[in-house]
Amino acid sequence: MVALRYSVLAAIALRALSVFAQEDVVPPVADDETVTESPEVKLNAEIVATFPEADIFGVKLVNGRPTKAVVDITNNEDQPIQVAFLGGQLMTPGELSPDVPAYAAVIRNLSTVQYQATIPAGEKQSLPYSFVLDMQPQDVRLHLIGVVSSASNQIFSIGVYDEVVSIVEAPTSFLDPQIIFLYLFLSTAFAGTCYFVYKTYVEAFFPQAKKPRSAKKPKPTFEKEPLSGGEGVASGNDKGYDESWIPADHINRPTARRVKSTASGKVKN
């Protein structure tokens, strides 16, 4: 029974969304016919949609980003009510000519979201609703509608929002990783193209002249600075150190004298 009930509600919701933009058409009545109007039953409830991300310029539908709406429902009935569906349409902002059918004003149908929200009598409840678009920037009329059932199983289609909004592109940021990667790729491709053109055409037509070889410069010679005191005196027999402090017996070592052997003298005689 529950599935059958929601199937019926879905069918009624789709029908309500398809004819929401149509004007009331009164069929022609003959003179001898009597028209009896049944009393219209209204739901004593308030349904208002707000957009938290809207600015002072109005509601803007940003491409590629979810548009979030909050639907506030206040039940003024003596019995609880149940919110079945929330949906909507995008329509042309201008009025159609009388010879144009009403469905021609529909640009796109928005997603229909099913709810199982029961609102007790005298209470208020907020329901989220969101949708994502990818369309050309333009001004459209946004229709949001809710399908609500009363405790006596009567179904009502109530208009939630009906205003002209703007579809805009998402703002670009220079700190976006995709933009940074695109800049790096384009810069690398441009630098590679310039290098190829220079090596292929510019360098071939304007060869660089060879630089003459410069003569080798002689290595600079550094004169030794004289040492202080007696260390600065140099002579032909300079040994690189001062011998004045060395004892004489260490410098002038005695040489061994050669002595003739007496045995060798006797043999000669």
C-alpha positions as CSV (number, residue, x, y, z in Angstrom):
1,M,0.0,0.0,0.0
2,V,2.8,2.4,0.8
3,A,4.5,1.7,-2.5
4,L,1.3,2.2,-4.4
5,R,0.6,5.5,-2.5
6,Y,4.0,6.9,-3.4
7,S,3.6,5.8,-7.0
8,V,0.4,7.8,-7.2
9,L,2.1,10.8,-5.5
10,A,4.9,10.6,-8.0
11,A,2.5,10.6,-10.9
12,I,0.6,13.5,-9.5
13,A,3.8,15.4,-8.8
14,L,5.0,14.9,-12.4
15,R,1.7,16.0,-13.7
16,A,1.7,19.1,-11.4
17,L,5.2,20.0,-12.6
18,S,4.2,19.7,-16.3
19,V,1.1,21.9,-16.0
20,F,2.4,24.3,-13.4
21,A,3.2,27.0,-16.0
22,Q,-0.1,26.7,-17.8
23,E,-2.8,29.3,-17.3
24,D,-6.2,28.4,-16.2
25,V,-8.3,27.7,-19.2
26,V,-12.1,28.0,-18.8
27,P,-14.0,25.7,-21.2
28,P,-16.8,27.3,-23.1
29,V,-20.2,26.8,-21.6
30,A,-23.5,26.7,-23.5
31,D,-26.3,28.9,-22.5
32,D,-28.6,26.1,-21.4
33,E,-25.9,24.5,-19.2
34,T,-25.5,25.2,-15.5
35,V,-22.0,25.3,-14.1
36,T,-21.6,24.0,-10.5
37,E,-18.3,24.7,-8.9
38,S,-17.1,22.5,-6.1
39,P,-15.7,24.2,-3.1
40,E,-11.9,24.6,-3.3
41,V,-10.0,23.0,-0.5
42,K,-6.9,24.7,0.5
43,L,-4.1,23.5,2.7
44,N,-3.4,25.7,5.7
45,A,0.3,25.6,5.5
46,E,3.1,27.9,4.5
47,I,6.0,26.8,2.3
48,V,8.8,29.2,1.6
49,A,12.2,28.6,-0.1
50,T,15.3,30.5,0.7
51,F,18.8,30.4,-0.7
52,P,21.5,30.9,1.9
53,E,24.2,31.6,-0.7
54,A,22.3,34.3,-2.4
55,D,23.8,37.8,-2.4
56,I,22.3,41.3,-2.6
57,F,22.0,41.0,-6.4
58,G,19.7,38.0,-6.1
59,V,19.9,34.3,-6.6
60,K,22.6,33.1,-9.0
61,L,22.8,29.6,-10.3
62,V,26.6,28.8,-10.7
63,N,27.4,26.2,-13.4
64,G,29.1,23.1,-12.0
65,R,28.3,24.0,-8.4
66,P,25.2,22.7,-6.4
67,T,22.6,25.4,-5.8
68,K,21.3,24.8,-2.3
69,A,17.9,25.9,-1.1
70,V,16.2,25.5,2.2
71,V,12.4,24.9,2.2
72,D,10.7,26.0,5.4
73,I,7.3,24.4,5.9
74,T,4.9,25.6,8.6
75,N,1.9,23.4,9.4
76,N,-1.1,25.4,10.4
77,E,-3.5,22.5,10.2
78,D,-5.0,20.7,13.1
79,Q,-3.6,17.4,11.9
80,P,-0.1,16.5,10.7
81,I,0.8,16.8,7.0
82,Q,3.4,14.9,5.0
83,V,5.7,16.4,2.4
84,A,6.0,13.9,-0.5
85,F,8.1,15.6,-3.2
86,L,10.0,18.8,-4.0
87,G,10.9,19.6,-7.6
88,G,11.1,22.4,-10.1
89,Q,11.6,23.8,-13.6
90,L,13.6,26.4,-15.4
91,M,11.4,28.5,-17.7
92,T,11.7,31.5,-20.0
93,P,11.5,34.8,-18.1
94,G,9.2,36.5,-20.6
95,E,5.6,35.9,-21.3
96,L,4.5,33.7,-24.2
97,S,2.2,34.8,-26.9
98,P,-1.3,33.3,-26.8
99,D,-0.7,31.1,-29.8
100,V,2.3,29.4,-28.3
101,P,1.7,26.3,-26.1
102,A,2.6,26.6,-22.4
103,Y,5.0,23.7,-22.4
104,A,7.2,25.7,-24.8
105,A,8.3,27.9,-21.9
106,V,9.9,25.0,-20.1
107,I,13.7,25.1,-20.6
108,R,14.7,22.3,-18.3
109,N,13.1,20.1,-15.6
110,L,15.0,20.0,-12.3
111,S,15.5,16.9,-10.2
112,T,12.5,15.7,-8.1
113,V,13.5,14.7,-4.6
114,Q,11.2,12.4,-2.5
115,Y,10.8,13.0,1.2
116,Q,9.1,11.1,4.0
117,A,8.8,14.1,6.2
118,T,5.8,14.3,8.5
119,I,5.2,17.6,10.1
120,P,3.0,17.7,13.2
121,A,0.2,20.3,13.7
122,G,1.5,23.7,14.6
123,E,5.2,22.9,14.0
124,K,7.8,24.0,11.5
125,Q,10.4,22.0,9.6
126,S,13.1,22.8,7.1
127,L,14.0,20.5,4.2
128,P,17.1,20.9,2.0
129,Y,16.8,20.9,-1.8
130,S,19.7,21.2,-4.2
131,F,20.4,20.8,-7.9
132,V,23.4,21.3,-10.3
133,L,23.3,23.0,-13.7
134,D,25.6,23.2,-16.7
135,M,24.0,25.7,-19.1
136,Q,24.7,28.8,-21.0
137,P,24.7,32.0,-18.9
138,Q,21.3,33.6,-19.1
139,D,18.3,34.8,-17.1
140,V,15.6,32.2,-16.4
141,R,12.5,31.9,-14.2
142,L,13.0,29.4,-11.4
143,H,9.9,27.4,-10.4
144,L,10.0,25.3,-7.3
145,I,6.9,23.3,-6.3
146,G,6.1,20.9,-3.4
147,V,3.6,18.1,-3.3
148,V,2.0,17.7,0.2
149,S,-0.6,15.3,1.4
150,S,-3.0,16.0,4.3
151,A,-4.2,13.7,7.0
152,S,-7.3,13.0,4.9
153,N,-5.1,11.8,2.0
154,Q,-5.8,14.9,-0.1
155,I,-2.9,15.9,-2.3
156,F,-1.9,19.5,-2.8
157,S,0.7,21.0,-5.2
158,I,2.0,24.2,-3.7
159,G,4.3,26.8,-5.3
160,V,7.4,27.2,-3.3
161,Y,9.5,29.7,-5.3
162,D,8.8,31.7,-8.5
163,E,11.4,34.3,-9.4
164,V,13.8,35.3,-12.2
165,V,17.4,34.2,-11.5
166,S,20.7,34.3,-13.4
167,I,22.8,31.4,-14.6
168,V,26.5,32.4,-14.4
169,E,29.8,30.7,-14.8
170,A,32.0,29.8,-11.8
171,P,34.6,32.5,-11.0
172,T,38.2,31.6,-11.8
173,S,41.0,31.9,-9.4
174,F,44.7,32.2,-10.2
175,L,45.4,29.9,-7.3
176,D,43.4,27.1,-8.8
177,P,45.6,24.1,-9.4
178,Q,44.1,23.5,-12.9
179,I,44.9,27.1,-13.9
180,I,48.4,26.9,-12.5
181,F,49.1,23.6,-14.4
182,L,47.7,25.2,-17.6
183,Y,50.0,28.2,-17.3
184,L,53.0,26.0,-16.7
185,F,52.1,23.8,-19.7
186,L,51.6,26.8,-22.0
187,S,54.8,28.4,-20.8
188,T,56.8,25.3,-21.4
189,A,55.3,24.8,-24.9
190,F,56.1,28.5,-25.8
191,A,59.7,28.2,-24.6
192,G,60.2,25.0,-26.5
193,T,58.8,26.5,-29.7
194,C,61.0,29.6,-29.3
195,Y,64.1,27.5,-28.8
196,F,63.3,25.4,-31.9
197,V,62.8,28.4,-34.1
198,Y,66.0,30.0,-32.8
199,K,68.1,26.9,-33.5
200,T,66.5,26.1,-36.8
201,Y,66.2,29.6,-38.5
202,V,67.8,32.4,-36.5
203,E,71.1,30.7,-35.7
204,A,71.5,29.5,-39.3
205,F,71.1,33.0,-40.8
206,F,73.2,34.8,-38.1
207,P,76.2,32.6,-37.3
208,Q,78.2,33.7,-34.4
209,A,81.8,34.9,-35.1
210,K,84.5,32.8,-33.5
211,K,86.3,34.6,-30.7
212,P,90.2,34.9,-31.2
213,R,92.2,33.0,-28.8
214,S,93.8,35.2,-26.3
215,A,97.6,34.9,-25.6
216,K,98.4,33.2,-22.4
217,K,99.4,35.5,-19.7
218,P,102.7,34.8,-18.0
219,K,102.4,33.6,-14.5
220,P,103.3,36.3,-12.0
221,T,106.4,35.8,-10.0
222,F,106.5,36.7,-6.4
223,E,109.7,37.8,-4.7
224,K,110.5,36.4,-1.3
225,E,110.4,38.9,1.4
226,P,113.5,39.2,3.5
227,L,113.3,37.7,7.0
228,S,113.9,39.8,10.0
229,G,117.3,40.0,11.8
230,G,120.1,37.8,10.6
231,E,117.8,35.5,8.8
232,G,117.6,38.0,5.9
233,V,121.4,37.6,5.1
234,A,121.9,35.4,2.2
235,S,125.2,34.0,0.7
236,G,126.3,31.6,-1.9
237,N,126.5,28.9,0.7
238,D,123.1,29.7,2.2
239,K,121.7,26.4,3.4
240,G,118.4,27.8,4.4
241,Y,119.0,28.0,8.1
242,D,121.1,30.0,10.6
243,E,124.3,28.2,11.7
244,S,125.3,30.8,14.4
245,W,123.6,29.0,17.2
246,I,125.1,25.5,16.3
247,P,128.3,24.5,18.2
248,A,131.5,24.5,16.2
249,D,132.4,20.9,17.0
250,H,129.1,19.8,15.4
251,I,129.7,21.8,12.3
252,N,133.4,21.1,11.8
253,R,133.6,17.4,12.3
254,P,137.2,15.9,12.5
255,T,138.2,13.9,9.5
256,A,140.0,10.6,9.9
257,R,143.7,10.7,8.8
258,R,145.1,7.9,6.7
259,V,148.0,6.2,8.5
260,K,150.4,4.0,6.6
261,S,150.7,0.6,8.0
262,T,154.1,-0.5,9.3
263,A,153.7,-4.0,8.1
264,S,153.5,-2.8,4.5
265,G,156.7,-0.8,4.9
266,K,158.7,-3.7,6.1
267,V,157.8,-5.8,3.1
268,K,159.0,-3.2,0.7
269,N,162.4,-3.1,2.4
